[in-house]
């Protein structure tokens, strides 16, 4: 019976290490995604021209679309 208890505690330790590694990978992935979004925002135009079928060309700022 003591061998079974040792194996069980070893399995618990391995599961905890896997969970910790998974959490670390999640944090790194989210950080990289946030950095990528910041870099993409640098390429975003502040003003765009929208061509509407009945109104013609209408300038739209990024501030007007960000609240929607």
PDB file as gemmi writes it, atoms N, CA and C in Angstrom:
CRYST1    1.000    1.000    1.000  90.00  90.00  90.00 P 1                      
ATOM      1  N   UNK A   1       0.803  -1.205   0.000  1.00  0.00           N  
ATOM      2  CA  UNK A   1       0.000   0.000   0.000  1.00  0.00           C  
ATOM      3  C   UNK A   1       0.845   1.267   0.000  1.00  0.00           C  
ATOM      4  N   UNK A   2       1.983   1.347   0.654  1.00  0.00           N  
ATOM      5  CA  UNK A   2       2.779   2.575   0.623  1.00  0.00           C  
ATOM      6  C   UNK A   2       3.283   2.908  -0.780  1.00  0.00           C  
ATOM      7  N   UNK A   3       3.534   1.899  -1.627  1.00  0.00           N  
ATOM      8  CA  UNK A   3       4.000   2.173  -2.994  1.00  0.00           C  
ATOM      9  C   UNK A   3       2.891   2.880  -3.771  1.00  0.00           C  
ATOM     10  N   UNK A   4       1.656   2.420  -3.596  1.00  0.00           N  
ATOM     11  CA  UNK A   4       0.524   3.056  -4.268  1.00  0.00           C  
ATOM     12  C   UNK A   4       0.405   4.522  -3.845  1.00  0.00           C  
ATOM     13  N   UNK A   5       0.615   4.806  -2.574  1.00  0.00           N  
ATOM     14  CA  UNK A   5       0.533   6.179  -2.070  1.00  0.00           C  
ATOM     15  C   UNK A   5       1.635   7.037  -2.673  1.00  0.00           C  
ATOM     16  N   UNK A   6       2.835   6.461  -2.812  1.00  0.00           N  
ATOM     17  CA  UNK A   6       3.937   7.203  -3.436  1.00  0.00           C  
ATOM     18  C   UNK A   6       3.635   7.498  -4.900  1.00  0.00           C  
ATOM     19  N   UNK A   7       3.113   6.506  -5.617  1.00  0.00           N  
ATOM     20  CA  UNK A   7       2.772   6.711  -7.019  1.00  0.00           C  
ATOM     21  C   UNK A   7       1.681   7.759  -7.169  1.00  0.00           C  
ATOM     22  N   UNK A   8       0.707   7.709  -6.289  1.00  0.00           N  
ATOM     23  CA  UNK A   8      -0.390   8.666  -6.343  1.00  0.00           C  
ATOM     24  C   UNK A   8       0.111  10.089  -6.091  1.00  0.00           C  
ATOM     25  N   UNK A   9       1.009  10.256  -5.130  1.00  0.00           N  
ATOM     26  CA  UNK A   9       1.545  11.590  -4.861  1.00  0.00           C  
ATOM     27  C   UNK A   9       2.422  12.061  -6.025  1.00  0.00           C  
ATOM     28  N   UNK A  10       3.114  11.115  -6.663  1.00  0.00           N  
ATOM     29  CA  UNK A  10       3.920  11.474  -7.837  1.00  0.00           C  
ATOM     30  C   UNK A  10       3.049  11.927  -8.992  1.00  0.00           C  
ATOM     31  N   UNK A  11       1.938  11.265  -9.195  1.00  0.00           N  
ATOM     32  CA  UNK A  11       1.003  11.644 -10.253  1.00  0.00           C  
ATOM     33  C   UNK A  11       0.428  13.026  -9.964  1.00  0.00           C  
ATOM     34  N   UNK A  12       0.103  13.286  -8.715  1.00  0.00           N  
ATOM     35  CA  UNK A  12      -0.412  14.606  -8.344  1.00  0.00           C  
ATOM     36  C   UNK A  12       0.624  15.688  -8.636  1.00  0.00           C  
ATOM     37  N   UNK A  13       1.877  15.403  -8.334  1.00  0.00           N  
ATOM     38  CA  UNK A  13       2.944  16.378  -8.583  1.00  0.00           C  
ATOM     39  C   UNK A  13       3.094  16.652 -10.079  1.00  0.00           C  
ATOM     40  N   UNK A  14       3.021  15.607 -10.885  1.00  0.00           N  
ATOM     41  CA  UNK A  14       3.140  15.777 -12.335  1.00  0.00           C  
ATOM     42  C   UNK A  14       1.968  16.593 -12.865  1.00  0.00           C  
ATOM     43  N   UNK A  15       0.775  16.318 -12.383  1.00  0.00           N  
ATOM     44  CA  UNK A  15      -0.400  17.080 -12.823  1.00  0.00           C  
ATOM     45  C   UNK A  15      -0.251  18.548 -12.438  1.00  0.00           C  
ATOM     46  N   UNK A  16       0.232  18.824 -11.243  1.00  0.00           N  
ATOM     47  CA  UNK A  16       0.434  20.214 -10.813  1.00  0.00           C  
ATOM     48  C   UNK A  16       1.480  20.914 -11.678  1.00  0.00           C  
ATOM     49  N   UNK A  17       2.554  20.204 -12.041  1.00  0.00           N  
ATOM     50  CA  UNK A  17       3.577  20.794 -12.911  1.00  0.00           C  
ATOM     51  C   UNK A  17       3.002  21.097 -14.294  1.00  0.00           C  
ATOM     52  N   UNK A  18       2.167  20.208 -14.809  1.00  0.00           N  
ATOM     53  CA  UNK A  18       1.545  20.443 -16.112  1.00  0.00           C  
ATOM     54  C   UNK A  18       0.625  21.654 -16.050  1.00  0.00           C  
ATOM     55  N   UNK A  19      -0.158  21.762 -14.980  1.00  0.00           N  
ATOM     56  CA  UNK A  19      -1.048  22.919 -14.824  1.00  0.00           C  
ATOM     57  C   UNK A  19      -0.254  24.224 -14.727  1.00  0.00           C  
ATOM     58  N   UNK A  20       0.847  24.204 -14.008  1.00  0.00           N  
ATOM     59  CA  UNK A  20       1.679  25.408 -13.879  1.00  0.00           C  
ATOM     60  C   UNK A  20       2.287  25.782 -15.227  1.00  0.00           C  
ATOM     61  N   UNK A  21       2.764  24.787 -15.971  1.00  0.00           N  
ATOM     62  CA  UNK A  21       3.345  25.058 -17.288  1.00  0.00           C  
ATOM     63  C   UNK A  21       2.280  25.606 -18.234  1.00  0.00           C  
ATOM     64  N   UNK A  22       1.085  25.049 -18.170  1.00  0.00           N  
ATOM     65  CA  UNK A  22      -0.009  25.527 -19.011  1.00  0.00           C  
ATOM     66  C   UNK A  22      -0.356  26.981 -18.686  1.00  0.00           C  
ATOM     67  N   UNK A  23      -0.376  27.319 -17.428  1.00  0.00           N  
ATOM     68  CA  UNK A  23      -0.663  28.701 -17.022  1.00  0.00           C  
ATOM     69  C   UNK A  23       0.427  29.645 -17.530  1.00  0.00           C  
ATOM     70  N   UNK A  24       1.683  29.228 -17.437  1.00  0.00           N  
ATOM     71  CA  UNK A  24       2.790  30.060 -17.905  1.00  0.00           C  
ATOM     72  C   UNK A  24       2.699  30.284 -19.416  1.00  0.00           C  
ATOM     73  N   UNK A  25       2.402  29.235 -20.153  1.00  0.00           N  
ATOM     74  CA  UNK A  25       2.261  29.366 -21.606  1.00  0.00           C  
ATOM     75  C   UNK A  25       1.093  30.287 -21.940  1.00  0.00           C  
ATOM     76  N   UNK A  26       0.009  30.212 -21.198  1.00  0.00           N  
ATOM     77  CA  UNK A  26      -1.137  31.088 -21.418  1.00  0.00           C  
ATOM     78  C   UNK A  26      -0.792  32.555 -21.207  1.00  0.00           C  
ATOM     79  N   UNK A  27      -0.042  32.843 -20.164  1.00  0.00           N  
ATOM     80  CA  UNK A  27       0.359  34.226 -19.878  1.00  0.00           C  
ATOM     81  C   UNK A  27       1.276  34.751 -20.988  1.00  0.00           C  
ATOM     82  N   UNK A  28       2.224  33.931 -21.410  1.00  0.00           N  
ATOM     83  CA  UNK A  28       3.145  34.347 -22.476  1.00  0.00           C  
ATOM     84  C   UNK A  28       2.384  34.589 -23.773  1.00  0.00           C  
ATOM     85  N   UNK A  29       1.456  33.707 -24.105  1.00  0.00           N  
ATOM     86  CA  UNK A  29       0.673  33.855 -25.329  1.00  0.00           C  
ATOM     87  C   UNK A  29      -0.170  35.117 -25.298  1.00  0.00           C  
ATOM     88  N   UNK A  30      -0.797  35.385 -24.169  1.00  0.00           N  
ATOM     89  CA  UNK A  30      -1.629  36.587 -24.067  1.00  0.00           C  
ATOM     90  C   UNK A  30      -0.777  37.854 -24.160  1.00  0.00           C  
ATOM     91  N   UNK A  31       0.388  37.843 -23.553  1.00  0.00           N  
ATOM     92  CA  UNK A  31       1.286  38.998 -23.627  1.00  0.00           C  
ATOM     93  C   UNK A  31       1.720  39.252 -25.063  1.00  0.00           C  
ATOM     94  N   UNK A  32       2.069  38.186 -25.783  1.00  0.00           N  
ATOM     95  CA  UNK A  32       2.466  38.338 -27.182  1.00  0.00           C  
ATOM     96  C   UNK A  32       1.302  38.855 -28.028  1.00  0.00           C  
ATOM     97  N   UNK A  33       0.103  38.396 -27.752  1.00  0.00           N  
ATOM     98  CA  UNK A  33      -1.069  38.852 -28.500  1.00  0.00           C  
ATOM     99  C   UNK A  33      -1.329  40.333 -28.248  1.00  0.00           C  
ATOM    100  N   UNK A  34      -1.181  40.779 -27.016  1.00  0.00           N  
ATOM    101  CA  UNK A  34      -1.382  42.196 -26.705  1.00  0.00           C  
ATOM    102  C   UNK A  34      -0.344  43.061 -27.414  1.00  0.00           C  
ATOM    103  N   UNK A  35       0.899  42.605 -27.454  1.00  0.00           N  
ATOM    104  CA  UNK A  35       1.946  43.353 -28.166  1.00  0.00           C  
ATOM    105  C   UNK A  35       1.640  43.422 -29.655  1.00  0.00           C  
ATOM    106  N   UNK A  36       1.169  42.322 -30.229  1.00  0.00           N  
ATOM    107  CA  UNK A  36       0.828  42.304 -31.649  1.00  0.00           C  
ATOM    108  C   UNK A  36      -0.315  43.268 -31.946  1.00  0.00           C  
ATOM    109  N   UNK A  37      -1.318  43.321 -31.066  1.00  0.00           N  
ATOM    110  CA  UNK A  37      -2.428  44.258 -31.261  1.00  0.00           C  
ATOM    111  C   UNK A  37      -1.957  45.707 -31.193  1.00  0.00           C  
ATOM    112  N   UNK A  38      -1.058  46.005 -30.278  1.00  0.00           N  
ATOM    113  CA  UNK A  38      -0.517  47.361 -30.183  1.00  0.00           C  
ATOM    114  C   UNK A  38       0.223  47.741 -31.459  1.00  0.00           C  
ATOM    115  N   UNK A  39       0.997  46.807 -32.009  1.00  0.00           N  
ATOM    116  CA  UNK A  39       1.711  47.086 -33.250  1.00  0.00           C  
ATOM    117  C   UNK A  39       0.743  47.266 -34.414  1.00  0.00           C  
ATOM    118  N   UNK A  40      -0.326  46.481 -34.452  1.00  0.00           N  
ATOM    119  CA  UNK A  40      -1.306  46.632 -35.520  1.00  0.00           C  
ATOM    120  C   UNK A  40      -2.056  47.956 -35.416  1.00  0.00           C  
ATOM    121  N   UNK A  41      -2.290  48.430 -34.189  1.00  0.00           N  
ATOM    122  CA  UNK A  41      -2.977  49.715 -34.016  1.00  0.00           C  
ATOM    123  C   UNK A  41      -2.153  50.859 -34.589  1.00  0.00           C  
ATOM    124  N   UNK A  42      -0.833  50.715 -34.620  1.00  0.00           N  
ATOM    125  CA  UNK A  42       0.022  51.756 -35.186  1.00  0.00           C  
ATOM    126  C   UNK A  42      -0.232  51.909 -36.685  1.00  0.00           C  
ATOM    127  N   UNK A  43      -0.668  50.838 -37.350  1.00  0.00           N  
ATOM    128  CA  UNK A  43      -0.938  50.879 -38.779  1.00  0.00           C  
ATOM    129  C   UNK A  43      -2.367  51.305 -39.099  1.00  0.00           C  
ATOM    130  N   UNK A  44      -3.208  51.399 -38.097  1.00  0.00           N  
ATOM    131  CA  UNK A  44      -4.608  51.734 -38.299  1.00  0.00           C  
ATOM    132  C   UNK A  44      -4.743  53.210 -38.669  1.00  0.00           C  
ATOM    133  N   UNK A  45      -5.526  53.468 -39.684  1.00  0.00           N  
ATOM    134  CA  UNK A  45      -5.754  54.852 -40.112  1.00  0.00           C  
ATOM    135  C   UNK A  45      -6.673  55.559 -39.118  1.00  0.00           C  
ATOM    136  N   UNK A  46      -6.406  56.854 -38.904  1.00  0.00           N  
ATOM    137  CA  UNK A  46      -7.252  57.634 -38.010  1.00  0.00           C  
ATOM    138  C   UNK A  46      -8.559  58.036 -38.687  1.00  0.00           C  
ATOM    139  N   UNK A  47      -8.498  58.255 -39.999  1.00  0.00           N  
ATOM    140  CA  UNK A  47      -9.677  58.664 -40.760  1.00  0.00           C  
ATOM    141  C   UNK A  47      -9.742  57.830 -42.027  1.00  0.00           C  
ATOM    142  N   UNK A  48     -10.938  57.370 -42.356  1.00  0.00           N  
ATOM    143  CA  UNK A  48     -11.156  56.609 -43.583  1.00  0.00           C  
ATOM    144  C   UNK A  48     -12.302  57.248 -44.354  1.00  0.00           C  
ATOM    145  N   UNK A  49     -12.318  57.024 -45.657  1.00  0.00           N  
ATOM    146  CA  UNK A  49     -13.405  57.526 -46.479  1.00  0.00           C  
ATOM    147  C   UNK A  49     -14.286  56.358 -46.869  1.00  0.00           C  
ATOM    148  N   UNK A  50     -15.567  56.471 -46.529  1.00  0.00           N  
ATOM    149  CA  UNK A  50     -16.537  55.421 -46.834  1.00  0.00           C  
ATOM    150  C   UNK A  50     -17.356  55.888 -48.030  1.00  0.00           C  
ATOM    151  N   UNK A  51     -17.467  55.028 -49.039  1.00  0.00           N  
ATOM    152  CA  UNK A  51     -18.267  55.362 -50.215  1.00  0.00           C  
ATOM    153  C   UNK A  51     -19.632  54.712 -50.041  1.00  0.00           C  
ATOM    154  N   UNK A  52     -20.637  55.559 -49.872  1.00  0.00           N  
ATOM    155  CA  UNK A  52     -22.008  55.093 -49.653  1.00  0.00           C  
ATOM    156  C   UNK A  52     -22.780  55.266 -50.960  1.00  0.00           C  
ATOM    157  N   UNK A  53     -23.641  54.321 -51.277  1.00  0.00           N  
ATOM    158  CA  UNK A  53     -24.363  54.338 -52.552  1.00  0.00           C  
ATOM    159  C   UNK A  53     -25.216  55.595 -52.726  1.00  0.00           C  
ATOM    160  N   UNK A  54     -25.830  56.079 -51.662  1.00  0.00           N  
ATOM    161  CA  UNK A  54     -26.723  57.239 -51.805  1.00  0.00           C  
ATOM    162  C   UNK A  54     -26.108  58.536 -51.305  1.00  0.00           C  
ATOM    163  N   UNK A  55     -25.115  58.466 -50.439  1.00  0.00           N  
ATOM    164  CA  UNK A  55     -24.543  59.676 -49.847  1.00  0.00           C  
ATOM    165  C   UNK A  55     -23.211  60.067 -50.458  1.00  0.00           C  
ATOM    166  N   UNK A  56     -22.634  59.228 -51.276  1.00  0.00           N  
ATOM    167  CA  UNK A  56     -21.333  59.521 -51.858  1.00  0.00           C  
ATOM    168  C   UNK A  56     -20.232  59.223 -50.857  1.00  0.00           C  
ATOM    169  N   UNK A  57     -19.157  60.005 -50.916  1.00  0.00           N  
ATOM    170  CA  UNK A  57     -18.020  59.781 -50.015  1.00  0.00           C  
ATOM    171  C   UNK A  57     -18.256  60.479 -48.684  1.00  0.00           C  
ATOM    172  N   UNK A  58     -18.068  59.740 -47.592  1.00  0.00           N  
ATOM    173  CA  UNK A  58     -18.274  60.279 -46.251  1.00  0.00           C  
ATOM    174  C   UNK A  58     -17.045  59.941 -45.405  1.00  0.00           C  
ATOM    175  N   UNK A  59     -16.324  60.960 -44.884  1.00  0.00           N  
ATOM    176  CA  UNK A  59     -15.178  60.655 -44.019  1.00  0.00           C  
ATOM    177  C   UNK A  59     -15.653  60.160 -42.651  1.00  0.00           C  
ATOM    178  N   UNK A  60     -14.980  59.136 -42.155  1.00  0.00           N  
ATOM    179  CA  UNK A  60     -15.344  58.553 -40.857  1.00  0.00           C  
ATOM    180  C   UNK A  60     -14.067  58.476 -40.021  1.00  0.00           C  
ATOM    181  N   UNK A  61     -14.117  58.998 -38.796  1.00  0.00           N  
ATOM    182  CA  UNK A  61     -12.951  58.913 -37.911  1.00  0.00           C  
ATOM    183  C   UNK A  61     -12.998  57.635 -37.113  1.00  0.00           C  
ATOM    184  N   UNK A  62     -11.853  57.208 -36.613  1.00  0.00           N  
ATOM    185  CA  UNK A  62     -11.798  55.984 -35.815  1.00  0.00           C  
ATOM    186  C   UNK A  62     -12.518  56.169 -34.486  1.00  0.00           C  
ATOM    187  N   UNK A  63     -12.631  57.392 -34.000  1.00  0.00           N  
ATOM    188  CA  UNK A  63     -13.339  57.656 -32.747  1.00  0.00           C  
ATOM    189  C   UNK A  63     -14.825  57.375 -32.891  1.00  0.00           C  
ATOM    190  N   UNK A  64     -15.399  57.626 -34.082  1.00  0.00           N  
ATOM    191  CA  UNK A  64     -16.822  57.400 -34.301  1.00  0.00           C  
ATOM    192  C   UNK A  64     -17.135  55.916 -34.339  1.00  0.00           C  
ATOM    193  N   UNK A  65     -16.217  55.087 -34.815  1.00  0.00           N  
ATOM    194  CA  UNK A  65     -16.473  53.666 -34.931  1.00  0.00           C  
ATOM    195  C   UNK A  65     -16.060  52.890 -33.688  1.00  0.00           C  
ATOM    196  N   UNK A  66     -15.223  53.448 -32.848  1.00  0.00           N  
ATOM    197  CA  UNK A  66     -14.740  52.703 -31.679  1.00  0.00           C  
ATOM    198  C   UNK A  66     -15.808  52.531 -30.605  1.00  0.00           C  
ATOM    199  N   UNK A  67     -16.826  53.379 -30.590  1.00  0.00           N  
ATOM    200  CA  UNK A  67     -17.863  53.269 -29.571  1.00  0.00           C  
ATOM    201  C   UNK A  67     -18.927  52.242 -29.928  1.00  0.00           C  
ATOM    202  N   UNK A  68     -18.921  51.751 -31.140  1.00  0.00           N  
ATOM    203  CA  UNK A  68     -19.957  50.798 -31.571  1.00  0.00           C  
ATOM    204  C   UNK A  68     -19.597  49.391 -31.239  1.00  0.00           C  
TER     205      UNK A  68                                                      
END                                                                             
